[in-house]
Amino acid sequence: VGLEWVLLQWVLPSAVKLLASHMDAAAPLLQPDSGHCPLATGGRLRGRGTCKFQCSLSLFAWVAFLVYVVTGLFAWMGARILRDPCDPTALVKNFAFTGFSLHPKYPMAVCLDGSPGRYYFRKGWGSGSSKWVFYFEGYNYCGDPLECAARTPYWYGSTWADPEYDAPHKQIQPWAPWQFNPSCVQNPLMYNWNHVLVRYCDGGYFSGDRDEPIVVSHKLDHGEEVQRKLFFRGRHITESTIQDLLETRGLSAATDIVMSGCSSGGANIIAHLDYLRTLLPASARVVGFADSGFYLDVEDSDAPKRFLVDALGQNGTHMLNQRCLENYTGAEQKCLMGVIAAGYVATPLYLWQSRYDSNQEYECWNNRQCFLDYGKNITFWINATVLSKPSNGAFIDSCTRHCPSGM
């Protein structure tokens, strides 16, 4: 893009000015008594007809040269632009995502039920070939062993039923992340980037870190009691996914990376963004984009989130901000809450957050004034934490929604 700007802003105007100056120099030819022929060889008068002919011929050569330069310039620019044609009716050739299992290469990277961790990938092309956008799925979290066991038969606790292709758009989540939209009209920035969807099947904000599974007795929907092994390995899924992409998919050559997620995926981005940055190429520009992941510190969620960081629970403290952990010793779960974690994030962070997030309205139930006050609190704390740093940004809307599916 820089070369096109230089050519359009400097080279082309300079060529036009040069031609204009020679046309001004040829103006004496229009005077009947002029004996000057500035464009003729030696500038000597060898007959008015000859002079006019030579000046006209030289002027024609300059015009032809300029036309040649301009035509070549636009042909070259057109060739560059056509590498990434913006045809709103066309789709990327390889539109489908391909699923990649983390087993057997990364045996520790497993879901709650022991099924292999998994990610889905669609290769970028053209101007987006070195740019990446990650999307970390979201779907709440489990605040005790029984809640975790209840997740294991479903996509948010297992990958056994995962398909090989098109998972982000059909079988896994009810909404397709807009970051993956291949339309250059609807998604002009990231339509041709490398797209990565990381499956959320650990129930612990992608951060669980226990080597050995636990066994829990769990009643099925029809009343039968069964024993289940539960694996808390979200950290291994996160690290193994990035490592595999670095080694096999070209992430090591990335120039721009957006780490995004919604709901629990967005909370994961806020709480773990600085750690995720350490796993990525040092030369790449990395930013976080969290949608509907900015949660306030409320009493109802304090105890369940304690399970996520407790050594007897998910033990998910390794990826949290170390400065935050030092300030909240004994209450490490606070560093999972957006209102607290955001104040410690050093990596550039952008939020898309509703002040009336439908996933947080349970705090007020049907109390309208409480709901309005809650929205004011979210707005205040985003300004106080995220927007207090010039490298960050936020878009705060007033829709009663949670993630794009709630719009």
C-alpha positions in Angstrom: 0.0 0.0 0.0 2.9 2.3 0.7 4.3 2.1 -2.8 0.9 2.9 -4.4 0.7 6.0 -2.1 4.1 7.2 -3.1 3.4 6.7 -6.8 0.0 8.4 -6.6 1.0 11.2 -4.3 4.4 12.1 -5.6 5.5 10.4 -8.9 2.4 11.1 -10.9 1.9 14.7 -9.9 5.7 15.3 -10.5 5.4 13.9 -14.1 2.4 16.1 -14.8 4.2 19.2 -13.5 7.2 18.3 -15.7 5.1 18.0 -18.8 3.3 21.3 -17.9 6.6 23.1 -17.6 7.7 22.0 -21.1 4.4 23.0 -22.5 5.0 26.5 -21.0 8.4 26.5 -22.6 6.9 25.8 -26.0 4.4 28.7 -25.7 6.7 31.1 -27.8 5.9 29.0 -30.9 2.5 30.6 -30.8 4.0 34.0 -31.2 4.4 35.0 -34.9 7.8 36.7 -34.5 9.4 34.2 -32.1 12.8 32.8 -33.1 13.1 30.5 -30.2 12.6 26.8 -30.3 13.2 25.5 -26.8 12.5 21.9 -27.6 14.4 21.6 -30.8 18.0 20.5 -31.0 20.4 23.3 -30.0 17.5 25.8 -29.7 18.5 27.4 -33.0 15.9 28.6 -35.6 16.1 26.6 -38.7 12.9 27.7 -40.3 9.6 28.3 -38.6 8.0 25.2 -40.0 10.9 23.0 -39.0 10.9 24.5 -35.5 7.2 23.9 -35.1 7.6 20.4 -36.4 10.5 19.6 -34.0 8.8 21.2 -31.0 5.5 19.4 -31.8 7.3 16.1 -32.2 9.2 16.5 -28.9 6.0 17.5 -27.1 4.2 14.5 -28.5 7.1 12.3 -27.2 6.6 13.7 -23.7 2.8 13.1 -23.8 3.3 9.6 -25.1 5.9 8.9 -22.3 3.5 10.2 -19.6 0.7 8.1 -21.0 3.0 5.1 -21.0 4.0 5.7 -17.3 0.4 6.3 -16.1 -0.9 3.3 -17.9 1.8 1.1 -16.6 1.3 2.5 -13.1 -2.4 1.7 -13.0 -1.8 -1.7 -14.6 0.7 -2.6 -11.9 -1.6 -1.3 -9.1 -4.5 -3.2 -10.6 -2.5 -6.4 -10.6 -1.7 -5.8 -6.9 -5.4 -5.1 -6.0 -6.6 -8.1 -8.0 -4.6 -10.4 -5.7 -7.4 -9.8 -3.2 -10.5 -9.2 -5.4 -13.4 -7.8 -3.4 -16.2 -9.6 -5.0 -19.2 -9.7 -2.6 -20.7 -12.7 -4.5 -17.6 -14.8 -4.3 -16.4 -17.0 -1.4 -12.9 -18.0 -0.5 -11.9 -21.1 -2.5 -11.2 -23.3 0.5 -14.1 -21.9 2.6 -14.4 -24.9 5.0 -12.4 -25.1 8.1 -10.3 -28.2 8.7 -10.2 -29.7 12.2 -7.0 -30.8 13.8 -6.8 -33.0 16.8 -4.1 -32.4 19.4 -3.8 -36.2 20.0 -1.4 -38.0 20.0 1.2 -35.3 19.6 0.1 -33.5 22.8 -1.3 -36.2 25.1 -1.9 -33.8 28.0 -4.2 -31.5 25.9 -7.6 -33.1 26.6 -11.1 -32.0 27.4 -13.1 -32.6 30.6 -14.0 -36.1 29.5 -10.5 -37.0 28.2 -11.3 -36.5 24.5 -8.5 -34.8 22.6 -8.3 -31.0 22.5 -9.1 -29.6 19.0 -8.9 -26.6 16.9 -10.2 -25.6 13.4 -8.2 -23.7 10.9 -8.7 -22.0 7.5 -5.6 -20.7 5.7 -5.3 -17.0 4.9 -4.5 -15.8 1.4 -3.3 -12.7 -0.5 -2.7 -9.7 1.8 -4.0 -11.7 4.8 -1.5 -14.6 4.4 0.7 -13.4 7.3 -2.2 -12.2 9.5 -4.1 -14.2 12.1 -7.2 -14.1 14.1 -7.9 -16.5 16.9 -11.4 -17.1 18.3 -11.7 -18.8 21.7 -15.1 -20.3 22.2 -17.2 -19.5 25.2 -19.9 -21.2 27.2 -19.9 -20.3 30.9 -17.6 -22.4 33.2 -18.1 -25.1 35.8 -17.7 -24.1 39.4 -17.5 -27.5 41.1 -16.9 -31.1 40.1 -20.6 -32.0 39.5 -21.1 -29.0 37.2 -18.0 -30.1 35.3 -19.3 -33.7 35.0 -22.6 -32.4 33.7 -20.7 -30.8 30.8 -19.0 -33.9 29.6 -21.8 -35.3 27.3 -22.0 -32.1 25.4 -19.8 -30.1 23.0 -18.6 -27.8 25.8 -17.0 -30.7 27.6 -16.0 -33.1 24.8 -14.9 -33.3 21.2 -15.8 -36.9 20.5 -18.7 -35.9 18.3 -16.8 -33.1 16.5 -16.8 -33.2 12.6 -13.8 -32.7 10.5 -15.0 -29.6 8.5 -17.1 -26.5 8.8 -17.4 -26.9 12.6 -17.4 -23.2 13.5 -20.3 -22.5 11.2 -22.6 -25.5 11.6 -22.2 -28.1 14.2 -20.4 -26.6 17.2 -21.7 -23.1 18.1 -25.1 -21.6 17.3 -23.4 -18.5 16.0 -20.6 -18.0 13.5 -18.0 -15.6 14.8 -18.1 -12.5 12.6 -14.3 -12.5 12.6 -14.5 -15.5 10.2 -16.9 -13.9 7.7 -15.2 -14.4 4.3 -17.0 -11.4 2.7 -14.7 -8.5 1.9 -17.7 -6.2 2.1 -19.0 -7.3 5.5 -15.5 -8.1 7.0 -13.1 -5.9 5.0 -10.2 -6.1 7.6 -10.0 -9.8 8.3 -11.9 -11.7 5.6 -8.7 -13.3 4.1 -6.7 -13.7 7.3 -5.7 -17.1 8.8 -8.7 -18.1 10.9 -8.4 -20.3 14.0 -11.2 -21.5 16.2 -10.1 -23.0 19.5 -12.6 -25.5 21.0 -13.7 -24.7 24.6 -14.2 -28.1 26.3 -12.4 -27.7 29.6 -14.9 -25.6 31.5 -12.2 -23.5 33.1 -11.5 -20.5 30.8 -8.8 -22.6 28.9 -6.6 -22.5 32.0 -7.0 -25.8 34.0 -3.6 -27.2 35.0 -3.9 -30.5 36.9 -1.8 -33.5 35.8 -4.0 -36.2 37.3 -7.8 -36.6 36.7 -10.3 -36.7 39.5 -13.2 -39.2 39.8 -16.7 -37.9 40.6 -20.0 -39.7 40.9 -22.6 -38.1 38.7 -26.3 -38.7 38.0 -27.4 -38.8 34.4 -30.6 -37.1 33.2 -32.6 -40.3 33.6 -31.4 -40.9 37.1 -28.6 -43.4 36.6 -25.5 -42.8 38.7 -22.2 -43.1 37.0 -18.6 -42.4 37.8 -16.6 -40.1 35.5 -13.0 -39.1 35.3 -12.6 -35.4 34.9 -9.5 -33.8 33.3 -8.6 -30.2 34.0 -6.2 -29.4 31.2 -7.3 -26.1 29.5 -3.8 -24.7 29.8 -2.4 -27.6 27.8 -5.1 -27.1 25.1 -4.1 -23.4 24.8 -0.4 -24.0 24.7 -0.5 -27.0 22.4 -2.8 -25.4 19.9 -0.5 -22.4 19.5 2.6 -24.6 19.4 1.1 -26.8 16.7 0.2 -23.7 14.6 3.8 -22.4 15.1 5.3 -25.6 13.9 2.9 -26.7 11.1 0.6 -23.9 9.9 2.9 -20.8 9.5 2.1 -18.9 12.7 5.8 -18.4 13.2 5.8 -16.0 10.3 2.8 -13.9 11.5 3.0 -10.1 11.3 -0.4 -9.3 12.9 -2.4 -11.4 15.4 -5.8 -10.8 17.0 -6.6 -12.9 20.0 -10.4 -12.8 20.4 -13.2 -14.5 22.1 -16.8 -14.1 23.4 -18.4 -14.7 26.8 -16.0 -17.1 28.6 -13.7 -16.8 25.6 -13.7 -13.1 26.1 -13.1 -13.4 29.8 -10.2 -15.7 28.9 -8.7 -13.0 26.7 -8.8 -10.3 29.4 -7.4 -12.6 32.1 -4.7 -14.3 30.1 -3.8 -11.9 27.3 -0.3 -11.1 28.5 0.5 -14.8 28.9 -0.8 -15.6 25.5 1.5 -12.9 24.1 4.5 -14.7 25.4 3.6 -17.8 23.4 3.4 -15.9 20.1 6.2 -14.6 17.8 8.0 -11.6 19.4 8.1 -9.7 16.0 4.3 -9.9 15.5 1.9 -7.2 16.5 -0.6 -8.7 19.0 -3.9 -7.3 20.3 -6.7 -8.7 22.3 -10.4 -8.4 21.3 -12.9 -9.4 24.0 -16.6 -9.5 23.3 -19.0 -9.8 26.3 -16.2 -10.8 28.6 -16.0 -7.9 31.0 -17.6 -9.2 34.2 -18.0 -7.2 37.4 -16.8 -8.6 40.7 -20.0 -9.8 42.3 -20.5 -12.1 45.3 -22.5 -14.8 43.5 -19.6 -15.6 41.2 -16.8 -15.4 43.7 -17.1 -18.9 45.2 -17.6 -20.8 41.9 -14.6 -19.1 40.3 -12.6 -20.0 43.3 -12.8 -23.6 42.1 -11.1 -22.6 38.9 -7.9 -21.4 40.6 -7.9 -23.7 43.7 -5.2 -26.4 43.7 -7.9 -28.9 44.5 -10.1 -27.6 41.7 -8.9 -26.7 38.2 -5.6 -25.1 39.5 -5.8 -22.5 36.8 -3.4 -19.8 38.0 -0.4 -20.3 35.7 -1.7 -18.1 32.9 -3.0 -15.3 35.1 -1.3 -11.9 35.4 1.5 -12.3 37.9 1.1 -8.7 39.3 -2.6 -9.4 39.8 -1.8 -12.6 41.7 0.6 -10.8 43.9 -2.0 -8.3 44.9 -4.7 -10.9 45.4 -2.9 -13.6 47.3 -5.5 -16.0 48.7 -8.2 -14.6 46.4 -6.7 -15.4 43.1 -10.1 -15.9 41.5 -10.4 -12.1 41.4 -7.8 -12.1 38.6 -10.4 -13.9 36.4 -12.8 -11.1 36.6 -12.6 -8.5 33.8 -13.2 -5.5 36.1 -10.0 -6.4 38.0 -7.9 -8.3 35.4 -8.2 -5.5 32.8 -6.3 -3.1 35.0 -3.2 -5.2 34.8 -3.1 -6.1 31.1 -0.1 -4.6 29.3 -0.9 -6.0 25.8 -3.2 -3.7 23.7 -6.8 -4.6 24.4 -10.1 -3.7 22.8 -13.5 -4.5 24.3 -16.9 -4.8 22.7 -19.3 -4.9 25.6 -22.9 -4.2 26.3 -23.6 -2.2 29.4 -26.8 -4.3 29.7 -25.2 -7.7 29.1 -28.0 -10.3 29.2 -25.6 -12.8 30.8 -25.1 -10.5 33.8 -28.7 -9.2 34.2 -29.4 -12.1 36.7 -27.6 -9.9 39.2 -30.6 -7.6 39.2 -33.4 -10.1 38.2 -36.4 -7.9 37.4 -35.2 -4.7 39.2 -35.1 -2.0 36.5 -33.2 0.5 38.6 -30.6 -2.1 39.6 -30.1 -3.0 36.0 -29.6 0.7 35.0 -27.1 1.1 37.9 -25.3 -2.1 36.8 -24.9 -0.6 33.3 -23.5 2.6 34.8 -21.0 0.5 36.8 -19.8 -1.4 33.7 -19.3 1.8 31.8 -17.4 3.4 34.7 -15.1 0.5 35.2 -14.3 0.1 31.5 -13.3 3.8 31.5 -11.3 3.4 34.7 -9.4 0.3 33.7 -9.3 -0.4 29.9 -9.6 3.1 28.6 -7.1 4.6 31.0 -4.4 3.3 28.7 -3.9 5.0 25.3 -3.1 1.7 23.6 -6.6 0.3 24.4 -10.1 0.9 23.1 -13.7 -0.1 23.6 -17.1 0.0 22.0 -19.8 0.0 24.6 -23.4 -0.5 23.4 -26.7 -0.4 25.1 -28.3 -3.5 23.6 -29.5 -6.3 25.9 -27.3 -8.9 24.4 -24.5 -11.4 25.1 -22.2 -12.1 22.2 -23.4 -11.4 18.6 -26.1 -14.1 18.9 -27.9 -11.9 21.3 -28.2 -8.9 18.9 
